[in-house]
Amino acid sequence: EKSPNPRWTWASLPGMLMDEAYYTFRSKRYRTAAVQKQLEALHGSRAQDAASYYQGLVTASSERTDEAAKKDRYQLEKDLTRTFPALPPLRCNEDKSILTERLRRIVLAYIERGRSLSTNTRAAGLARAPLAATTARGILTGYPQGFDRMAGMCLLALSSGETQLSSLEEHALARMEENAFWLLARLLEDVLDPDFFGADVRGNMKMVNIGGLGLRSIILDKAQVYCKSIFNTLGQEVFESCLGSLLDGWVLSCFIGCAPHRLLEHFWDHLLLPSPYHPADARSLPTGLKLIIGFGLCALKCCGEDRFKDSQELQRWQQLAKVLGPEDLALEATELVFTMKVVLEKWPEEQDNEFFSNFTRILSELAEEADEFQSLWDDVRSRKQAIADCAGNCDEQLMTLAQRTHFSVEEI
């Protein structure tokens, strides 16, 4: 953190990735971040009270018998079979069964907390006070698909300091589980947009992931500068359609399962740990907005623009753009999207410095001063409101058409 080059992290040194000191030091930093979040959320309560709070959530989630809880458990069980293959590799394969059971409890416990964190409870101090959601009533109202991977990243960050979890006593494992819960709380309440999952927005399913979609919208706009050759070739409509579908998978998953674990750990270290790329006033803004936008733009530039600029593929699309309409050109451009997706997944280790260099430069161009961070957050909020307004108008139009015709809303 004191290095003159802020993009330097231990995760950027491949030779140290398997070193015991690296994992121990990294897990301690994550544990410190988790404890700090716990103290903030529970107003400095004793460790015993904090443990009782978490166990209370675990008990409450296990005692739920309503249909929503059954649906949450059903989807979570399906996802848990796919969780760890998408995450950085475990240090010991035998740890998977130990982590899976604790991951299940962490996710269900946070859903209980998420249901209580509405704009009103935020103002009452359960979470960071001044940051109310712009359109949502709560952080979560149920289990969003893919949430297990975010919780899994938090659990892995804390468990990576141990060579074999089976050798730990139960109280140490319980403490690790509780810390992972608070690290997840930090991610959803302090780092990401509070509307990231768009829980319970007007009871409208179109509002799912509204915060993530707001971030995607900004990345698409700024990508016109960082992917100029592709933008000029495809045109705005096809460019946004193709890259938008790619960014859905990247942004809404926080890039889990989309990049090599070297890049993913580097990104998540900056996301959850103290970083020079966080706003100075970290209590008034979501600290991860700039990082998510910057990583998305860097991935598009390194895996798309830099790869296809002056290439034969781009020249072929330029010729096709002269004779094809937007829909047909978009079909041809699916090759571009697939290639960019695969390039990021298989990014070569020897080119990591190039990726980190682009990432650092883009971050510095996005925002450095407090007013620039605030402007970025205001932009996200306005885009979320535009998404909400548009969806509302669509609903009203569908209802009007249904009333005036013999078709139902679903048929329309």
C-alpha positions in Angstrom: 0.0 0.0 0.0 3.0 2.3 0.6 4.5 1.5 -2.8 4.9 4.5 -5.1 3.3 2.4 -7.8 -0.3 1.8 -6.4 -1.1 -1.1 -8.8 1.6 -3.2 -7.2 0.1 -6.0 -5.1 1.4 -9.4 -4.0 -1.2 -11.0 -6.3 0.7 -9.4 -9.3 3.8 -11.5 -8.5 3.2 -15.0 -9.9 6.2 -16.4 -8.0 4.5 -15.6 -4.7 1.0 -16.8 -5.4 1.8 -20.2 -3.8 3.9 -18.8 -1.0 2.7 -19.4 2.5 3.5 -15.8 3.6 1.3 -14.3 0.9 -1.8 -16.3 1.8 -1.3 -15.7 5.5 -0.8 -11.9 5.1 -3.7 -11.6 2.6 -6.2 -13.5 4.8 -5.2 -11.3 7.8 -6.0 -8.2 5.8 -9.4 -9.6 4.9 -10.1 -10.5 8.5 -9.3 -6.9 9.5 -11.7 -5.6 6.9 -14.4 -8.0 8.2 -14.0 -7.0 11.8 -14.1 -3.3 10.9 -17.4 -3.8 9.1 -18.8 -5.8 12.0 -17.9 -3.0 14.5 -19.4 -0.3 12.2 -22.6 -2.3 11.7 -23.1 -3.3 15.3 -21.8 0.0 16.8 -18.8 -1.5 18.4 -20.6 -4.4 20.1 -18.6 -7.1 21.9 -17.5 -10.1 19.9 -19.9 -12.3 21.9 -22.8 -10.0 20.9 -21.7 -10.0 17.3 -21.6 -13.8 17.3 -25.1 -13.9 18.7 -26.3 -11.6 16.0 -24.9 -13.8 13.3 -26.2 -17.0 14.9 -29.6 -15.3 15.3 -29.7 -14.8 11.5 -28.7 -18.4 10.9 -31.4 -19.6 13.2 -34.0 -17.3 11.7 -33.2 -18.5 8.1 -33.3 -22.2 9.1 -36.7 -21.7 10.8 -38.4 -20.1 7.8 -41.0 -22.3 6.1 -42.6 -19.8 3.7 -42.6 -20.3 -0.1 -40.0 -17.6 -0.6 -37.5 -19.3 1.7 -38.2 -22.7 0.0 -37.5 -21.1 -3.4 -34.3 -19.5 -2.1 -33.0 -22.8 -0.7 -33.9 -24.7 -3.9 -32.0 -22.3 -6.1 -29.1 -22.1 -3.7 -28.7 -25.9 -3.7 -28.6 -25.9 -7.5 -25.9 -23.2 -7.5 -23.7 -24.7 -4.8 -22.7 -27.5 -7.2 -21.3 -24.9 -9.5 -19.8 -22.5 -7.0 -16.2 -23.6 -6.4 -15.3 -24.4 -10.0 -15.8 -20.7 -10.8 -13.6 -19.5 -8.0 -9.9 -19.5 -7.5 -8.6 -23.0 -6.8 -8.8 -24.4 -3.2 -5.4 -25.0 -1.5 -6.7 -28.4 -0.4 -9.5 -30.2 -2.3 -10.7 -31.8 0.9 -11.7 -28.3 2.1 -14.6 -28.1 -0.4 -17.1 -30.0 1.8 -16.2 -27.9 4.9 -16.6 -24.7 3.0 -19.8 -25.7 1.2 -21.8 -26.1 4.4 -20.5 -22.8 5.8 -21.2 -21.1 2.5 -24.8 -22.2 2.6 -25.3 -20.7 6.1 -23.6 -17.4 5.1 -25.8 -16.9 2.1 -29.1 -17.7 3.8 -28.1 -15.6 6.9 -27.3 -12.6 4.7 -30.6 -12.9 2.9 -32.2 -12.4 6.4 -30.1 -9.3 7.0 -30.7 -8.0 3.4 -34.4 -8.1 3.9 -34.1 -5.8 6.9 -31.8 -3.3 5.2 -34.3 -1.0 3.6 -33.8 2.8 3.1 -35.4 3.3 6.5 -33.2 0.9 8.4 -30.1 2.3 6.8 -31.0 5.7 8.1 -31.5 4.2 11.5 -27.9 3.1 11.5 -28.0 -0.7 10.8 -25.8 0.0 7.8 -23.9 3.1 6.7 -26.3 5.9 7.4 -26.3 8.5 4.5 -26.3 6.1 1.6 -29.9 5.3 0.8 -30.9 3.3 -2.2 -32.3 5.4 -5.0 -35.0 3.1 -6.2 -35.0 -0.1 -4.1 -36.6 -0.7 -0.7 -34.1 -3.3 0.4 -30.7 -4.8 -0.4 -32.2 -8.2 -0.9 -35.6 -9.7 -0.8 -34.5 -13.2 -1.7 -31.6 -15.2 -3.2 -30.3 -13.7 -6.5 -28.7 -16.3 -8.7 -24.9 -16.1 -8.6 -24.9 -14.6 -5.1 -23.2 -17.8 -3.9 -20.1 -16.9 -5.9 -19.7 -13.5 -4.2 -20.1 -15.1 -0.8 -17.6 -17.8 -1.9 -15.0 -15.3 -2.8 -15.3 -13.8 0.6 -15.0 -17.2 2.3 -12.0 -18.2 0.2 -10.2 -14.9 0.9 -10.4 -15.6 4.7 -9.7 -19.4 4.5 -6.7 -19.1 2.1 -4.3 -18.5 5.0 -4.9 -22.1 6.2 -3.2 -25.0 4.5 -5.8 -27.5 5.6 -9.2 -26.5 7.2 -9.8 -30.0 8.6 -6.9 -29.3 11.1 -8.7 -26.3 12.6 -10.8 -26.4 15.7 -14.6 -25.7 15.4 -14.3 -22.3 17.1 -11.7 -21.1 14.5 -13.9 -22.3 11.7 -17.0 -20.6 13.2 -15.0 -17.4 13.5 -13.9 -17.6 9.9 -17.5 -18.2 8.8 -18.7 -15.2 10.7 -16.0 -13.0 9.3 -16.9 -14.1 5.8 -20.5 -13.0 6.5 -19.3 -9.5 7.5 -17.0 -9.3 4.5 -20.0 -10.1 2.3 -21.9 -7.4 4.1 -19.1 -5.0 3.4 -19.3 -5.9 -0.3 -23.1 -5.4 -0.7 -23.5 -2.4 1.7 -20.3 -0.4 1.3 -18.6 -1.4 -2.0 -21.3 -2.1 -4.5 -24.2 0.1 -5.5 -27.0 -0.6 -2.9 -29.3 -1.3 -5.8 -26.8 -3.8 -7.4 -29.4 -6.6 -7.2 -32.3 -4.3 -7.5 -34.3 -6.0 -4.8 -38.0 -5.3 -4.6 -38.0 -2.3 -6.9 -41.7 -1.5 -7.4 -42.3 -5.2 -7.4 -41.1 -5.2 -11.0 -38.9 -8.0 -12.3 -37.5 -5.6 -14.9 -35.7 -3.9 -12.1 -33.6 -6.9 -11.2 -29.9 -5.9 -11.1 -30.8 -2.3 -11.8 -27.6 -1.1 -10.0 -25.5 -3.5 -12.1 -27.2 -2.4 -15.2 -26.5 1.2 -14.4 -22.8 0.4 -14.2 -23.0 -1.6 -17.5 -24.6 1.5 -19.2 -21.7 3.7 -18.1 -19.1 1.2 -19.3 -20.8 1.0 -22.7 -20.8 4.7 -23.1 -17.1 5.1 -22.1 -16.1 2.0 -24.2 -16.8 4.1 -27.3 -13.5 5.9 -26.5 -11.5 2.9 -25.4 -12.8 0.6 -28.2 -12.9 3.3 -31.0 -12.1 1.0 -33.9 -14.8 -1.5 -33.0 -17.3 1.2 -32.3 -16.6 2.9 -35.7 -17.0 -0.4 -37.5 -20.2 -1.7 -35.9 -22.0 1.5 -35.2 -23.6 2.5 -32.0 -26.7 0.2 -32.1 -24.7 -3.1 -32.9 -21.8 -2.0 -30.6 -24.1 -1.6 -27.6 -26.1 -4.7 -28.4 -23.1 -7.0 -28.7 -20.9 -5.6 -25.9 -23.9 -5.2 -23.7 -24.6 -8.9 -23.6 -20.9 -9.5 -22.8 -20.9 -7.0 -20.0 -24.0 -8.5 -18.5 -22.0 -11.6 -17.7 -18.9 -9.7 -16.5 -20.4 -6.9 -14.4 -23.3 -8.7 -12.8 -20.9 -11.4 -11.5 -18.2 -9.0 -10.5 -16.1 -10.9 -13.0 -16.1 -14.1 -11.0 -15.6 -17.0 -13.4 -14.8 -14.6 -16.2 -11.0 -14.0 -15.7 -8.0 -16.0 -14.5 -7.7 -16.1 -10.7 -4.6 -14.0 -10.8 -6.5 -11.0 -12.3 -9.6 -11.8 -10.2 -7.7 -11.7 -6.9 -6.0 -8.5 -7.9 -9.3 -6.9 -8.7 -11.1 -8.2 -5.6 -8.2 -7.1 -3.3 -8.7 -3.5 -4.5 -12.5 -4.0 -4.3 -12.7 -5.1 -0.6 -9.4 -4.0 1.0 -8.1 -0.5 1.5 -7.0 0.8 -2.0 -5.7 4.1 -3.4 -8.5 3.8 -5.9 -11.3 4.3 -3.3 -12.8 7.7 -2.8 -11.3 9.8 0.0 -14.7 10.0 1.7 -15.4 6.3 1.7 -18.5 6.6 4.0 -20.6 8.6 1.5 -20.1 6.7 -1.8 -20.0 3.1 -2.9 -16.2 2.5 -3.0 -16.2 -0.1 -5.8 -18.0 1.9 -8.6 -14.8 3.1 -10.2 -13.0 -0.2 -9.9 -15.9 -2.2 -11.6 -16.2 0.4 -14.4 -12.4 0.5 -14.8 -11.9 -3.3 -14.9 -14.7 -3.6 -17.4 -13.2 -1.0 -19.7 -9.8 -2.5 -19.3 -11.1 -6.0 -20.3 -12.9 -4.6 -23.3 -9.8 -2.7 -24.4 -7.2 -5.5 -23.9 -9.4 -8.4 -25.1 -11.2 -6.5 -27.9 -9.8 -3.2 -29.2 -6.1 -4.1 -28.9 -6.7 -7.5 -30.3 -8.8 -6.6 -33.3 -7.5 -3.2 -34.3 -6.1 -3.3 -37.8 -6.9 -7.0 -38.0 -8.4 -8.9 -41.0 -11.5 -9.7 -38.9 -12.2 -6.0 -38.3 -11.7 -5.3 -42.0 -14.3 -8.0 -42.8 -16.8 -6.5 -40.4 -16.2 -3.1 -42.0 -17.2 -4.6 -45.4 -20.2 -6.4 -44.0 -21.4 -3.2 -42.3 -21.8 -1.6 -45.7 -24.2 -4.2 -47.0 -25.9 -5.6 -43.8 -28.5 -4.1 -41.6 -28.0 -3.8 -37.8 -29.7 -7.1 -37.0 -27.7 -9.2 -39.5 -24.5 -7.4 -38.6 -25.1 -8.1 -34.9 -25.4 -11.8 -35.7 -22.0 -11.7 -37.5 -20.5 -9.8 -34.6 -21.3 -12.6 -32.1 -17.9 -14.0 -33.1 -16.4 -10.8 -31.7 -18.2 -11.2 -28.4 -17.2 -14.9 -28.0 -13.6 -14.2 -28.8 -13.4 -11.4 -26.2 -15.0 -13.6 -23.6 -12.5 -16.4 -24.2 -9.5 -14.1 -24.4 -10.3 -12.7 -20.9 -10.8 -16.2 -19.5 -7.5 -17.4 -20.9 -5.5 -14.2 -20.5 -1.8 -15.2 -20.5 0.2 -14.7 -17.4 3.1 -13.1 -19.2 0.8 -10.3 -20.3 -0.5 -9.5 -16.8 1.7 -6.4 -16.6 0.1 -5.0 -19.8 -3.4 -5.6 -18.3 -2.5 -4.0 -15.0 -0.9 -1.0 -16.7 -4.1 -0.4 -18.7 -6.2 -0.9 -15.6 -4.2 1.7 -13.7 -4.3 4.2 -16.5 -8.1 3.9 -17.0 -8.8 4.2 -13.3 -6.8 7.4 -13.1 -8.7 8.8 -16.1 -12.1 7.9 -14.6 -11.9 9.8 -11.3 -9.2 10.9 -8.8 -10.7 13.9 -7.0 -13.7 13.8 -4.6 -15.9 15.7 -7.0 -15.1 13.3 -9.8 -16.1 10.3 -7.7 -19.4 12.2 -6.8 -20.0 12.9 -10.5 -19.5 9.2 -11.3 -22.0 8.2 -8.6 -24.5 10.8 -9.8 -24.2 9.4 -13.3 -25.0 5.9 -12.0 -28.0 7.1 -10.1 -29.4 9.0 -13.0 -29.0 6.0 -15.3 -30.8 3.8 -12.7 -33.6 6.2 -12.6 -33.8 6.2 -16.4 -34.0 2.4 -16.4 -36.8 2.5 -13.8 -38.7 5.2 -15.7 -38.4 3.4 -19.0 -39.6 0.1 -17.5 -42.5 1.8 -15.8 -43.5 3.4 -19.1 -43.3 0.0 -20.9 -45.6 -1.5 -18.2 -48.1 1.3 -18.6 -48.0 0.9 -22.4 -48.5 -2.9 -22.1 -51.5 -2.4 -19.8 -53.1 0.1 -22.1 -52.7 -2.2 -25.1 -54.1 -5.1 -23.1 -57.2 -3.1 -22.2 -57.7 -2.0 -25.8 -57.2 -5.4 -27.4 -58.2 -9.0 -26.9 -54.5 -9.9 -26.1 -53.2 -10.4 -22.5 -50.1 -8.6 -21.3 -48.1 -11.8 -21.5 -49.2 -12.4 -25.1 -48.3 -8.8 -26.0 
